[in-house]
Amino acid sequence: MTAATNESVGVSLSRRWRDPAAWVTTADVFVILIAVSLPWSTSLVGIFAAAFLVTMAPFLDVKAFLQSLKRPICALPIALFVLALIGTLWSNAPWGVRLYAASPAAKLLVLPLLLYHFERSARGAQVFIAFLASCALLMAMSWIVAFHPGLSLKSAGDAERGIFVKNYIDQSQEFALCAVALAYPIITLLRAKRIWLAGLLTAVALTFVVNMAFVIVSRTALVTIPILLAVFALLHLKWRSIAIIACATVAFAAVAWVMSPQLRWTGETFLRDYQLYKERNIPTSIGNRLEFWQKSLRFFAEAPILGHGSGSTRGLFEQAAIGRVGAAAEVISNPHNQTLYIAIQWGLIGIVVLFAMWWRHLMLFRGESLESWIGLLVVVQNIFTSLFNSHIFDFHEGWMYVLGVGIAGGMVLGTGSRDAPSGFRTSAKS
């Protein structure tokens, strides 16, 4: 009996091993695990991403996949990685630095695979739900750590208020994305008169916003959230609704400003940091950025077409800091601006590839569906936050872009939304 059972189990496993549908399901599970682990861990994201690639291999239709790579939405991310790799050839930096500078672009190679996979898989929505649930759990931990700092996994020297893992910039990016992304299903449910479910999602969205208002928020998120809300309002609401929501938003912001010392401190640092930099040449976040950007433009002018090569940024800033003091003496490897980050290393060619990629991905999400809204939101958030950071090449925000565009884009392609007319289509106004 035991032998027969073992044989039956062996036959079942062998059959599933040869079943393409089983491998597709396994690949879906690993992408879900990437989404769940992204707010919490960098190591797990790498492990699950590698597992996803392995499970894609056995039944990958190589011909169809190679054909899909001809689409600009796939070819441009690959081109950006290839440019980063080729850029190592004309850089003056040590080879270890060159390869290290090119490595963050490797994650872009996963984007075409996600587009291909979720054009055929029906579990894209489950990935987004898993990410939302993971962020909601992180938000709950943020509240707990805000009142009990000793529970944070951060070391004492790196501890930040309300941060359980990672940092407040990554956390703010996640919370802002989730809060604004929920606007679409909330409006859709309200139109369908499903009030209770709409109310539940509204409560979830507000808890993200309240956490950012009263616990901790990055200045980048503080600037970009109104932009993301404006994009949603212009696409999906009529002017009367926009006016009402705008008034409610201003009222909430005023109350939060009065009641939240943390929010006031974050807002006041804009002016304080600028004054310390301009009047006393003291290094501050804003002052350093202004200094970095000025120098970056000069570096770009020195090699406008091909740039200085991969990994060259730090060496250029080290040379520029010789004999300088204060903010002018700061040395970095990242100018905290995506365009300048690329311009220094790969020149105008890199800028053209980056902007073409953003544009093609924006045009992919012209439809009225939830996946189109999520994909559009991910791209718009990345574009505007990249004014202050190099988020395509940062680990956390880069993976948010790869997952969001890859999964939502695959879903859009799978439902035929790629045939939408040119220009953004808006949904029925309410």
Beta strands, then each sheet from edge to edge (+ up, - down):
end
